[in-house]
Amino acid sequence: MDNSDIRPKPREPAARLEKAKQKSAQQELKQRQRAEIYALNRVMTELEQQQFDSFCKQMQASGE
């Protein structure tokens, strides 16, 4: 059998693959940081609401 017709697939240069890996890693990091920021924002909003509710109760109690 003659293998002269079969050509190996051209490989992408190593630098290009490395750049793609870095870009993918950067995107994953960005997504993770964004998720952490949203989670922190949710926790802080809940805490702020709790503190506001507590403040309102104190004001009602001192006003009576």
All heavy atoms as TSV, in Angstrom:
chain	resi	resn	atom	element	x	y	z
A	1	MET	N	N	0.841	-1.185	0.000
A	1	MET	CA	C	0.000	0.000	0.000
A	1	MET	C	C	0.883	1.245	0.000
A	1	MET	O	O	1.843	1.332	0.743
A	1	MET	CB	C	-0.897	-0.020	1.250
A	1	MET	CG	C	-1.951	1.033	1.234
A	1	MET	SD	S	-3.240	0.629	2.423
A	1	MET	CE	C	-3.187	2.068	3.419
A	2	ASP	N	N	0.504	2.189	-0.805
A	2	ASP	CA	C	1.305	3.398	-0.956
A	2	ASP	C	C	0.735	4.499	-0.055
A	2	ASP	O	O	-0.438	4.850	-0.152
A	2	ASP	CB	C	1.262	3.837	-2.425
A	2	ASP	CG	C	2.202	4.997	-2.689
A	2	ASP	OD1	O	3.072	5.253	-1.843
A	2	ASP	OD2	O	2.053	5.630	-3.751
A	3	ASN	N	N	1.568	5.035	0.822
A	3	ASN	CA	C	1.126	6.078	1.754
A	3	ASN	C	C	1.418	7.482	1.249
A	3	ASN	O	O	1.291	8.436	1.982
A	3	ASN	CB	C	1.807	5.895	3.115
A	3	ASN	CG	C	1.252	4.705	3.856
A	3	ASN	OD1	O	0.146	4.260	3.570
A	3	ASN	ND2	N	2.018	4.181	4.791
A	4	SER	N	N	1.809	7.630	-0.003
A	4	SER	CA	C	2.177	8.946	-0.518
A	4	SER	C	C	0.968	9.876	-0.638
A	4	SER	O	O	1.127	11.087	-0.617
A	4	SER	CB	C	2.875	8.814	-1.874
A	4	SER	OG	O	1.984	8.235	-2.808
A	5	ASP	N	N	-0.231	9.294	-0.757
A	5	ASP	CA	C	-1.433	10.127	-0.864
A	5	ASP	C	C	-1.917	10.627	0.504
A	5	ASP	O	O	-2.686	11.573	0.581
A	5	ASP	CB	C	-2.576	9.337	-1.516
A	5	ASP	CG	C	-2.281	9.047	-2.981
A	5	ASP	OD1	O	-1.381	9.697	-3.543
A	5	ASP	OD2	O	-2.950	8.166	-3.544
A	6	ILE	N	N	-1.485	9.952	1.548
A	6	ILE	CA	C	-1.928	10.328	2.894
A	6	ILE	C	C	-0.987	11.389	3.439
A	6	ILE	O	O	0.195	11.156	3.600
A	6	ILE	CB	C	-1.968	9.105	3.829
A	6	ILE	CG1	C	-2.907	8.048	3.266
A	6	ILE	CG2	C	-2.388	9.524	5.217
A	6	ILE	CD1	C	-2.853	6.738	4.010
A	7	ARG	N	N	-1.560	12.546	3.716
A	7	ARG	CA	C	-0.747	13.635	4.250
A	7	ARG	C	C	-1.112	13.848	5.713
A	7	ARG	O	O	-2.295	13.847	6.056
A	7	ARG	CB	C	-1.015	14.928	3.476
A	7	ARG	CG	C	-0.575	14.854	2.052
A	7	ARG	CD	C	-0.812	16.164	1.358
A	7	ARG	NE	N	-0.430	16.048	-0.043
A	7	ARG	CZ	C	-0.825	16.877	-0.973
A	7	ARG	NH1	N	-1.610	17.882	-0.680
A	7	ARG	NH2	N	-0.430	16.702	-2.214
A	8	PRO	N	N	-0.124	14.033	6.555
A	8	PRO	CA	C	-0.457	14.303	7.965
A	8	PRO	C	C	-1.151	15.657	8.070
A	8	PRO	O	O	-0.879	16.573	7.292
A	8	PRO	CB	C	0.901	14.327	8.667
A	8	PRO	CG	C	1.900	14.553	7.581
A	8	PRO	CD	C	1.296	14.025	6.305
A	9	LYS	N	N	-2.063	15.744	9.027
A	9	LYS	CA	C	-2.757	17.006	9.238
A	9	LYS	C	C	-1.749	18.052	9.697
A	9	LYS	O	O	-0.894	17.759	10.532
A	9	LYS	CB	C	-3.834	16.854	10.314
A	9	LYS	CG	C	-4.981	15.971	9.900
A	9	LYS	CD	C	-6.010	15.902	11.002
A	9	LYS	CE	C	-7.146	14.979	10.621
A	9	LYS	NZ	N	-8.122	14.846	11.689
A	10	PRO	N	N	-1.827	19.228	9.130
A	10	PRO	CA	C	-0.883	20.255	9.590
A	10	PRO	C	C	-1.173	20.616	11.045
A	10	PRO	O	O	-2.316	20.853	11.425
A	10	PRO	CB	C	-1.155	21.437	8.662
A	10	PRO	CG	C	-2.501	21.193	8.087
A	10	PRO	CD	C	-2.726	19.708	8.110
A	11	ARG	N	N	-0.142	20.593	11.842
A	11	ARG	CA	C	-0.309	20.921	13.268
A	11	ARG	C	C	-0.213	22.432	13.446
A	11	ARG	O	O	0.548	23.103	12.763
A	11	ARG	CB	C	0.785	20.250	14.095
A	11	ARG	CG	C	0.669	18.760	14.127
A	11	ARG	CD	C	1.695	18.196	15.049
A	11	ARG	NE	N	1.550	16.743	15.132
A	11	ARG	CZ	C	2.256	15.990	15.924
A	11	ARG	NH1	N	3.170	16.513	16.711
A	11	ARG	NH2	N	2.065	14.695	15.960
A	12	GLU	N	N	-0.998	22.884	14.394
A	12	GLU	CA	C	-0.914	24.313	14.686
A	12	GLU	C	C	0.402	24.570	15.418
A	12	GLU	O	O	0.856	23.734	16.186
A	12	GLU	CB	C	-2.085	24.731	15.582
A	12	GLU	CG	C	-3.423	24.657	14.885
A	12	GLU	CD	C	-4.520	25.300	15.706
A	12	GLU	OE1	O	-4.269	26.366	16.281
A	12	GLU	OE2	O	-5.602	24.724	15.761
A	13	PRO	N	N	0.977	25.703	15.208
A	13	PRO	CA	C	2.226	26.003	15.917
A	13	PRO	C	C	2.007	25.984	17.429
A	13	PRO	O	O	0.923	26.337	17.922
A	13	PRO	CB	C	2.577	27.417	15.453
A	13	PRO	CG	C	1.789	27.639	14.211
A	13	PRO	CD	C	0.587	26.755	14.295
A	14	ALA	N	N	3.022	25.559	18.143
A	14	ALA	CA	C	2.921	25.450	19.607
A	14	ALA	C	C	2.562	26.787	20.241
A	14	ALA	O	O	1.787	26.839	21.195
A	14	ALA	CB	C	4.228	24.922	20.177
A	15	ALA	N	N	3.098	27.869	19.705
A	15	ALA	CA	C	2.816	29.197	20.270
A	15	ALA	C	C	1.336	29.530	20.145
A	15	ALA	O	O	0.736	30.112	21.053
A	15	ALA	CB	C	3.649	30.253	19.560
A	16	ARG	N	N	0.728	29.128	19.035
A	16	ARG	CA	C	-0.691	29.410	18.828
A	16	ARG	C	C	-1.549	28.601	19.809
A	16	ARG	O	O	-2.515	29.118	20.370
A	16	ARG	CB	C	-1.065	29.070	17.391
A	16	ARG	CG	C	-2.441	29.506	17.006
A	16	ARG	CD	C	-2.650	29.328	15.522
A	16	ARG	NE	N	-3.984	29.759	15.153
A	16	ARG	CZ	C	-4.449	29.728	13.933
A	16	ARG	NH1	N	-3.698	29.288	12.950
A	16	ARG	NH2	N	-5.662	30.138	13.657
A	17	LEU	N	N	-1.174	27.343	20.020
A	17	LEU	CA	C	-1.910	26.511	20.977
A	17	LEU	C	C	-1.769	27.069	22.390
A	17	LEU	O	O	-2.739	27.111	23.150
A	17	LEU	CB	C	-1.396	25.071	20.931
A	17	LEU	CG	C	-1.787	24.256	19.709
A	17	LEU	CD1	C	-1.070	22.913	19.706
A	17	LEU	CD2	C	-3.293	24.031	19.676
A	18	GLU	N	N	-0.570	27.488	22.729
A	18	GLU	CA	C	-0.327	28.053	24.064
A	18	GLU	C	C	-1.150	29.322	24.265
A	18	GLU	O	O	-1.732	29.537	25.324
A	18	GLU	CB	C	1.168	28.350	24.241
A	18	GLU	CG	C	1.538	28.772	25.641
A	18	GLU	CD	C	1.245	27.717	26.695
A	18	GLU	OE1	O	1.327	26.512	26.401
A	18	GLU	OE2	O	0.913	28.118	27.830
A	19	LYS	N	N	-1.218	30.146	23.228
A	19	LYS	CA	C	-1.996	31.383	23.311
A	19	LYS	C	C	-3.484	31.068	23.507
A	19	LYS	O	O	-4.173	31.716	24.299
A	19	LYS	CB	C	-1.794	32.213	22.045
A	19	LYS	CG	C	-2.346	33.604	22.130
A	19	LYS	CD	C	-1.961	34.437	20.916
A	19	LYS	CE	C	-2.455	35.857	21.053
A	19	LYS	NZ	N	-2.104	36.678	19.901
A	20	ALA	N	N	-3.964	30.044	22.811
A	20	ALA	CA	C	-5.366	29.640	22.950
A	20	ALA	C	C	-5.633	29.117	24.360
A	20	ALA	O	O	-6.679	29.403	24.955
A	20	ALA	CB	C	-5.715	28.576	21.919
A	21	LYS	N	N	-4.682	28.362	24.903
A	21	LYS	CA	C	-4.840	27.853	26.274
A	21	LYS	C	C	-4.884	28.992	27.279
A	21	LYS	O	O	-5.684	28.983	28.209
A	21	LYS	CB	C	-3.682	26.907	26.631
A	21	LYS	CG	C	-3.778	25.547	25.994
A	21	LYS	CD	C	-2.602	24.684	26.430
A	21	LYS	CE	C	-2.599	23.346	25.724
A	21	LYS	NZ	N	-1.433	22.531	26.120
A	22	GLN	N	N	-4.011	29.973	27.089
A	22	GLN	CA	C	-3.980	31.127	27.991
A	22	GLN	C	C	-5.285	31.916	27.915
A	22	GLN	O	O	-5.819	32.354	28.936
A	22	GLN	CB	C	-2.800	32.037	27.658
A	22	GLN	CG	C	-1.464	31.478	28.073
A	22	GLN	CD	C	-0.306	32.381	27.684
A	22	GLN	OE1	O	-0.481	33.363	26.962
A	22	GLN	NE2	N	0.884	32.043	28.147
A	23	LYS	N	N	-5.795	32.065	26.698
A	23	LYS	CA	C	-7.056	32.803	26.522
A	23	LYS	C	C	-8.195	32.068	27.219
A	23	LYS	O	O	-9.030	32.670	27.897
A	23	LYS	CB	C	-7.356	32.967	25.034
A	23	LYS	CG	C	-8.551	33.848	24.753
A	23	LYS	CD	C	-8.729	34.087	23.268
A	23	LYS	CE	C	-9.894	35.007	23.012
A	23	LYS	NZ	N	-10.098	35.252	21.586
A	24	SER	N	N	-8.219	30.746	27.073
A	24	SER	CA	C	-9.245	29.936	27.722
A	24	SER	C	C	-9.137	30.044	29.243
A	24	SER	O	O	-10.142	30.189	29.941
A	24	SER	CB	C	-9.111	28.481	27.285
A	24	SER	OG	O	-10.059	27.679	27.949
A	25	ALA	N	N	-7.919	29.987	29.754
A	25	ALA	CA	C	-7.705	30.099	31.198
A	25	ALA	C	C	-8.143	31.471	31.707
A	25	ALA	O	O	-8.756	31.579	32.774
A	25	ALA	CB	C	-6.235	29.853	31.532
A	26	GLN	N	N	-7.862	32.512	30.924
A	26	GLN	CA	C	-8.280	33.866	31.306
A	26	GLN	C	C	-9.803	33.973	31.351
A	26	GLN	O	O	-10.365	34.586	32.260
A	26	GLN	CB	C	-7.725	34.902	30.322
A	26	GLN	CG	C	-6.291	35.272	30.547
A	26	GLN	CD	C	-6.086	36.032	31.830
A	26	GLN	OE1	O	-5.525	35.511	32.776
A	26	GLN	NE2	N	-6.540	37.263	31.888
A	27	GLN	N	N	-10.466	33.357	30.371
A	27	GLN	CA	C	-11.934	33.401	30.339
A	27	GLN	C	C	-12.517	32.661	31.544
A	27	GLN	O	O	-13.477	33.132	32.156
A	27	GLN	CB	C	-12.454	32.790	29.044
A	27	GLN	CG	C	-12.225	33.679	27.846
A	27	GLN	CD	C	-12.656	33.034	26.539
A	27	GLN	OE1	O	-12.668	31.822	26.405
A	27	GLN	NE2	N	-12.996	33.857	25.558
A	28	GLU	N	N	-11.925	31.511	31.884
A	28	GLU	CA	C	-12.410	30.757	33.040
A	28	GLU	C	C	-12.213	31.548	34.323
A	28	GLU	O	O	-13.094	31.577	35.185
A	28	GLU	CB	C	-11.683	29.412	33.138
A	28	GLU	CG	C	-12.113	28.422	32.082
A	28	GLU	CD	C	-11.351	27.110	32.171
A	28	GLU	OE1	O	-10.817	26.789	33.252
A	28	GLU	OE2	O	-11.284	26.407	31.149
A	29	LEU	N	N	-11.066	32.197	34.454
A	29	LEU	CA	C	-10.792	33.013	35.637
A	29	LEU	C	C	-11.792	34.167	35.726
A	29	LEU	O	O	-12.335	34.447	36.800
A	29	LEU	CB	C	-9.362	33.555	35.577
A	29	LEU	CG	C	-8.951	34.485	36.719
A	29	LEU	CD1	C	-8.997	33.752	38.057
A	29	LEU	CD2	C	-7.558	35.042	36.465
A	30	LYS	N	N	-12.046	34.797	34.607
A	30	LYS	CA	C	-12.991	35.924	34.580
A	30	LYS	C	C	-14.393	35.463	34.989
A	30	LYS	O	O	-15.072	36.132	35.768
A	30	LYS	CB	C	-13.014	36.530	33.175
A	30	LYS	CG	C	-13.747	37.840	33.082
A	30	LYS	CD	C	-13.586	38.443	31.695
A	30	LYS	CE	C	-14.264	39.782	31.599
A	30	LYS	NZ	N	-14.102	40.383	30.279
A	31	GLN	N	N	-14.817	34.299	34.474
A	31	GLN	CA	C	-16.133	33.773	34.831
A	31	GLN	C	C	-16.204	33.446	36.323
A	31	GLN	O	O	-17.205	33.723	36.983
A	31	GLN	CB	C	-16.442	32.515	34.022
A	31	GLN	CG	C	-16.778	32.791	32.578
A	31	GLN	CD	C	-17.009	31.527	31.767
A	31	GLN	OE1	O	-16.564	30.450	32.145
A	31	GLN	NE2	N	-17.686	31.653	30.646
A	32	ARG	N	N	-15.132	32.864	36.857
A	32	ARG	CA	C	-15.115	32.510	38.274
A	32	ARG	C	C	-15.168	33.770	39.139
A	32	ARG	O	O	-15.911	33.830	40.119
A	32	ARG	CB	C	-13.851	31.707	38.586
A	32	ARG	CG	C	-13.772	31.305	40.032
A	32	ARG	CD	C	-12.575	30.459	40.332
A	32	ARG	NE	N	-12.519	30.217	41.755
A	32	ARG	CZ	C	-11.423	29.947	42.415
A	32	ARG	NH1	N	-10.286	29.827	41.786
A	32	ARG	NH2	N	-11.449	29.773	43.704
A	33	GLN	N	N	-14.364	34.769	38.770
A	33	GLN	CA	C	-14.364	36.018	39.535
A	33	GLN	C	C	-15.738	36.683	39.483
A	33	GLN	O	O	-16.208	37.206	40.495
A	33	GLN	CB	C	-13.300	36.968	38.983
A	33	GLN	CG	C	-11.894	36.537	39.316
A	33	GLN	CD	C	-10.840	37.418	38.674
A	33	GLN	OE1	O	-11.075	38.034	37.638
A	33	GLN	NE2	N	-9.665	37.458	39.270
A	34	ARG	N	N	-16.366	36.643	38.323
A	34	ARG	CA	C	-17.694	37.247	38.180
A	34	ARG	C	C	-18.706	36.533	39.081
A	34	ARG	O	O	-19.511	37.177	39.760
A	34	ARG	CB	C	-18.122	37.176	36.723
A	34	ARG	CG	C	-19.461	37.811	36.476
A	34	ARG	CD	C	-19.817	37.751	34.999
A	34	ARG	NE	N	-20.544	38.950	34.683
A	34	ARG	CZ	C	-20.513	39.587	33.544
A	34	ARG	NH1	N	-19.766	39.142	32.577
A	34	ARG	NH2	N	-21.221	40.664	33.341
A	35	ALA	N	N	-18.647	35.203	39.103
A	35	ALA	CA	C	-19.554	34.422	39.952
A	35	ALA	C	C	-19.316	34.743	41.424
A	35	ALA	O	O	-20.272	34.881	42.202
A	35	ALA	CB	C	-19.364	32.928	39.697
A	36	GLU	N	N	-18.045	34.889	41.814
A	36	GLU	CA	C	-17.726	35.219	43.203
A	36	GLU	C	C	-18.239	36.612	43.561
A	36	GLU	O	O	-18.747	36.827	44.663
A	36	GLU	CB	C	-16.216	35.140	43.432
A	36	GLU	CG	C	-15.694	33.715	43.425
A	36	GLU	CD	C	-14.180	33.634	43.519
A	36	GLU	OE1	O	-13.500	34.689	43.497
A	36	GLU	OE2	O	-13.665	32.505	43.601
A	37	ILE	N	N	-18.119	37.545	42.637
A	37	ILE	CA	C	-18.598	38.908	42.892
A	37	ILE	C	C	-20.109	38.915	43.066
A	37	ILE	O	O	-20.640	39.569	43.973
A	37	ILE	CB	C	-18.152	39.862	41.762
A	37	ILE	CG1	C	-16.650	40.103	41.867
A	37	ILE	CG2	C	-18.923	41.181	41.813
A	37	ILE	CD1	C	-16.043	40.818	40.683
A	38	TYR	N	N	-20.816	38.186	42.192
A	38	TYR	CA	C	-22.277	38.114	42.328
A	38	TYR	C	C	-22.677	37.480	43.652
A	38	TYR	O	O	-23.613	37.935	44.316
A	38	TYR	CB	C	-22.895	37.335	41.169
A	38	TYR	CG	C	-23.032	38.128	39.892
A	38	TYR	CD1	C	-22.554	37.626	38.681
A	38	TYR	CD2	C	-23.638	39.374	39.874
A	38	TYR	CE1	C	-22.682	38.346	37.497
A	38	TYR	CE2	C	-23.766	40.110	38.699
A	38	TYR	CZ	C	-23.284	39.575	37.521
A	38	TYR	OH	O	-23.416	40.294	36.352
A	39	ALA	N	N	-21.973	36.420	44.062
A	39	ALA	CA	C	-22.285	35.752	45.327
A	39	ALA	C	C	-22.032	36.701	46.503
A	39	ALA	O	O	-22.849	36.795	47.421
A	39	ALA	CB	C	-21.454	34.479	45.477
A	40	LEU	N	N	-20.922	37.408	46.470
A	40	LEU	CA	C	-20.602	38.362	47.535
A	40	LEU	C	C	-21.630	39.490	47.571
A	40	LEU	O	O	-22.075	39.904	48.647
A	40	LEU	CB	C	-19.197	38.928	47.323
A	40	LEU	CG	C	-18.709	39.932	48.359
A	40	LEU	CD1	C	-18.685	39.323	49.751
A	40	LEU	CD2	C	-17.329	40.443	47.984
A	41	ASN	N	N	-22.028	39.962	46.407
A	41	ASN	CA	C	-23.023	41.028	46.331
A	41	ASN	C	C	-24.352	40.577	46.948
A	41	ASN	O	O	-24.998	41.331	47.681
A	41	ASN	CB	C	-23.223	41.444	44.877
A	41	ASN	CG	C	-24.071	42.676	44.749
A	41	ASN	OD1	O	-24.045	43.550	45.605
A	41	ASN	ND2	N	-24.844	42.756	43.683
A	42	ARG	N	N	-24.728	39.328	46.673
A	42	ARG	CA	C	-25.967	38.789	47.233
A	42	ARG	C	C	-25.894	38.726	48.764
A	42	ARG	O	O	-26.815	39.141	49.465
A	42	ARG	CB	C	-26.220	37.397	46.646
A	42	ARG	CG	C	-27.545	36.788	47.006
A	42	ARG	CD	C	-27.891	35.548	46.190
A	42	ARG	NE	N	-26.767	34.638	45.977
A	42	ARG	CZ	C	-26.126	34.453	44.828
A	42	ARG	NH1	N	-26.470	35.125	43.748
A	42	ARG	NH2	N	-25.121	33.606	44.732
A	43	VAL	N	N	-24.765	38.252	49.291
A	43	VAL	CA	C	-24.581	38.157	50.743
A	43	VAL	C	C	-24.615	39.545	51.377
A	43	VAL	O	O	-25.264	39.753	52.419
A	43	VAL	CB	C	-23.252	37.435	51.070
A	43	VAL	CG1	C	-22.909	37.560	52.543
A	43	VAL	CG2	C	-23.342	35.968	50.675
A	44	MET	N	N	-23.929	40.493	50.750
A	44	MET	CA	C	-23.892	41.847	51.305
A	44	MET	C	C	-25.271	42.506	51.267
A	44	MET	O	O	-25.636	43.236	52.198
A	44	MET	CB	C	-22.875	42.700	50.538
A	44	MET	CG	C	-21.441	42.236	50.712
A	44	MET	SD	S	-20.879	42.257	52.424
A	44	MET	CE	C	-20.760	44.006	52.697
A	45	THR	N	N	-26.021	42.250	50.226
A	45	THR	CA	C	-27.381	42.801	50.133
A	45	THR	C	C	-28.266	42.233	51.238
A	45	THR	O	O	-29.026	42.974	51.877
A	45	THR	CB	C	-27.984	42.487	48.746
A	45	THR	OG1	O	-27.148	43.076	47.739
A	45	THR	CG2	C	-29.387	43.050	48.616
A	46	GLU	N	N	-28.151	40.930	51.485
A	46	GLU	CA	C	-28.931	40.308	52.556
A	46	GLU	C	C	-28.547	40.884	53.917
A	46	GLU	O	O	-29.414	41.179	54.747
A	46	GLU	CB	C	-28.725	38.792	52.550
A	46	GLU	CG	C	-29.356	38.091	51.354
A	46	GLU	CD	C	-28.954	36.621	51.244
A	46	GLU	OE1	O	-28.259	36.112	52.143
A	46	GLU	OE2	O	-29.338	35.998	50.244
A	47	LEU	N	N	-27.249	41.055	54.151
A	47	LEU	CA	C	-26.782	41.625	55.413
A	47	LEU	C	C	-27.288	43.054	55.585
A	47	LEU	O	O	-27.748	43.435	56.669
A	47	LEU	CB	C	-25.256	41.596	55.468
A	47	LEU	CG	C	-24.619	42.197	56.722
A	47	LEU	CD1	C	-25.069	41.444	57.970
A	47	LEU	CD2	C	-23.103	42.176	56.607
A	48	GLU	N	N	-27.229	43.830	54.526
A	48	GLU	CA	C	-27.709	45.208	54.589
A	48	GLU	C	C	-29.202	45.240	54.937
A	48	GLU	O	O	-29.647	46.056	55.750
A	48	GLU	CB	C	-27.469	45.893	53.246
A	48	GLU	CG	C	-27.855	47.364	53.234
A	48	GLU	CD	C	-27.595	48.026	51.895
A	48	GLU	OE1	O	-27.445	47.323	50.884
A	48	GLU	OE2	O	-27.567	49.268	51.864
A	49	GLN	N	N	-29.977	44.322	54.349
A	49	GLN	CA	C	-31.415	44.265	54.636
A	49	GLN	C	C	-31.661	43.890	56.093
A	49	GLN	O	O	-32.528	44.468	56.750
A	49	GLN	CB	C	-32.099	43.260	53.700
A	49	GLN	CG	C	-33.611	43.259	53.823
A	49	GLN	CD	C	-34.245	44.588	53.452
A	49	GLN	OE1	O	-33.918	45.153	52.429
A	49	GLN	NE2	N	-35.143	45.088	54.278
A	50	GLN	N	N	-30.884	42.935	56.600
A	50	GLN	CA	C	-31.031	42.534	58.005
A	50	GLN	C	C	-30.722	43.703	58.934
A	50	GLN	O	O	-31.443	43.938	59.923
A	50	GLN	CB	C	-30.102	41.359	58.332
A	50	GLN	CG	C	-30.510	40.050	57.696
A	50	GLN	CD	C	-29.462	38.965	57.914
A	50	GLN	OE1	O	-28.457	39.170	58.576
A	50	GLN	NE2	N	-29.693	37.805	57.306
A	51	GLN	N	N	-29.658	44.435	58.634
A	51	GLN	CA	C	-29.290	45.573	59.468
A	51	GLN	C	C	-30.348	46.669	59.404
A	51	GLN	O	O	-30.669	47.300	60.421
A	51	GLN	CB	C	-27.921	46.122	59.053
A	51	GLN	CG	C	-26.785	45.195	59.415
A	51	GLN	CD	C	-25.442	45.700	58.933
A	51	GLN	OE1	O	-25.355	46.464	57.978
A	51	GLN	NE2	N	-24.382	45.266	59.596
A	52	PHE	N	N	-30.929	46.862	58.237
A	52	PHE	CA	C	-31.970	47.869	58.089
A	52	PHE	C	C	-33.218	47.473	58.877
A	52	PHE	O	O	-33.818	48.304	59.571
A	52	PHE	CB	C	-32.314	48.060	56.606
A	52	PHE	CG	C	-33.390	49.080	56.376
A	52	PHE	CD1	C	-33.151	50.428	56.572
A	52	PHE	CD2	C	-34.659	48.690	55.959
A	52	PHE	CE1	C	-34.144	51.373	56.362
A	52	PHE	CE2	C	-35.656	49.625	55.744
A	52	PHE	CZ	C	-35.404	50.968	55.952
A	53	ASP	N	N	-33.584	46.189	58.792
A	53	ASP	CA	C	-34.732	45.708	59.560
A	53	ASP	C	C	-34.508	45.883	61.059
A	53	ASP	O	O	-35.407	46.313	61.799
A	53	ASP	CB	C	-35.015	44.229	59.249
A	53	ASP	CG	C	-35.510	44.018	57.823
A	53	ASP	OD1	O	-35.959	45.001	57.183
A	53	ASP	OD2	O	-35.446	42.866	57.341
A	54	SER	N	N	-33.302	45.579	61.511
A	54	SER	CA	C	-32.963	45.737	62.923
A	54	SER	C	C	-33.041	47.207	63.331
A	54	SER	O	O	-33.572	47.544	64.392
A	54	SER	CB	C	-31.554	45.189	63.173
A	54	SER	OG	O	-31.165	45.417	64.492
A	55	PHE	N	N	-32.532	48.074	62.480
A	55	PHE	CA	C	-32.583	49.508	62.748
A	55	PHE	C	C	-34.031	49.986	62.856
A	55	PHE	O	O	-34.390	50.748	63.768
A	55	PHE	CB	C	-31.848	50.270	61.627
A	55	PHE	CG	C	-32.012	51.751	61.702
A	55	PHE	CD1	C	-31.315	52.504	62.628
A	55	PHE	CD2	C	-32.876	52.419	60.828
A	55	PHE	CE1	C	-31.461	53.876	62.687
A	55	PHE	CE2	C	-33.023	53.791	60.882
A	55	PHE	CZ	C	-32.310	54.521	61.819
A	56	CYS	N	N	-34.886	49.521	61.925
A	56	CYS	CA	C	-36.294	49.926	61.970
A	56	CYS	C	C	-36.972	49.466	63.256
A	56	CYS	O	O	-37.753	50.213	63.861
A	56	CYS	CB	C	-37.042	49.346	60.758
A	56	CYS	SG	S	-36.578	50.160	59.197
A	57	LYS	N	N	-36.667	48.259	63.707
A	57	LYS	CA	C	-37.244	47.745	64.958
A	57	LYS	C	C	-36.783	48.580	66.140
A	57	LYS	O	O	-37.572	48.893	67.055
A	57	LYS	CB	C	-36.861	46.285	65.168
A	57	LYS	CG	C	-37.598	45.333	64.243
A	57	LYS	CD	C	-37.151	43.900	64.450
A	57	LYS	CE	C	-37.811	42.977	63.443
A	57	LYS	NZ	N	-37.310	41.583	63.547
A	58	GLN	N	N	-35.513	48.967	66.151
A	58	GLN	CA	C	-35.003	49.802	67.240
A	58	GLN	C	C	-35.680	51.165	67.253
A	58	GLN	O	O	-36.015	51.693	68.311
A	58	GLN	CB	C	-33.491	50.001	67.092
A	58	GLN	CG	C	-32.653	48.818	67.493
A	58	GLN	CD	C	-31.174	49.090	67.326
A	58	GLN	OE1	O	-30.763	50.045	66.662
A	58	GLN	NE2	N	-30.350	48.219	67.895
A	59	MET	N	N	-35.899	51.718	66.087
A	59	MET	CA	C	-36.539	53.029	66.003
A	59	MET	C	C	-37.980	52.948	66.460
A	59	MET	O	O	-38.483	53.862	67.124
A	59	MET	CB	C	-36.453	53.580	64.571
A	59	MET	CG	C	-35.042	53.878	64.110
A	59	MET	SD	S	-34.106	54.943	65.219
A	59	MET	CE	C	-34.903	56.503	64.910
A	60	GLN	N	N	-38.674	51.862	66.116
A	60	GLN	CA	C	-40.055	51.693	66.568
A	60	GLN	C	C	-40.119	51.528	68.073
A	60	GLN	O	O	-40.964	52.107	68.742
A	60	GLN	CB	C	-40.697	50.473	65.903
A	60	GLN	CG	C	-41.075	50.698	64.467
A	60	GLN	CD	C	-41.707	49.447	63.828
A	60	GLN	OE1	O	-41.548	48.340	64.331
A	60	GLN	NE2	N	-42.398	49.647	62.716
A	61	ALA	N	N	-39.175	50.759	68.630
A	61	ALA	CA	C	-39.155	50.515	70.068
A	61	ALA	C	C	-38.841	51.792	70.841
A	61	ALA	O	O	-39.444	52.045	71.891
A	61	ALA	CB	C	-38.121	49.428	70.407
A	62	SER	N	N	-37.957	52.618	70.345
A	62	SER	CA	C	-37.589	53.854	71.046
A	62	SER	C	C	-38.661	54.914	70.856
A	62	SER	O	O	-38.775	55.832	71.643
A	62	SER	CB	C	-36.239	54.359	70.572
A	62	SER	OG	O	-36.304	54.752	69.205
A	63	GLY	N	N	-39.473	54.783	69.818
A	63	GLY	CA	C	-40.524	55.764	69.556
A	63	GLY	C	C	-41.779	55.508	70.353
A	63	GLY	O	O	-42.623	56.387	70.477
A	64	GLU	N	N	-41.919	54.335	70.895
A	64	GLU	CA	C	-43.150	54.000	71.635
A	64	GLU	C	C	-43.106	54.512	73.052
A	64	GLU	O	O	-42.153	54.768	73.656
A	64	GLU	CB	C	-43.355	52.476	71.647
A	64	GLU	CG	C	-43.687	51.951	70.274
A	64	GLU	CD	C	-43.820	50.426	70.271
A	64	GLU	OE1	O	-43.685	49.798	71.338
A	64	GLU	OE2	O	-44.051	49.867	69.208
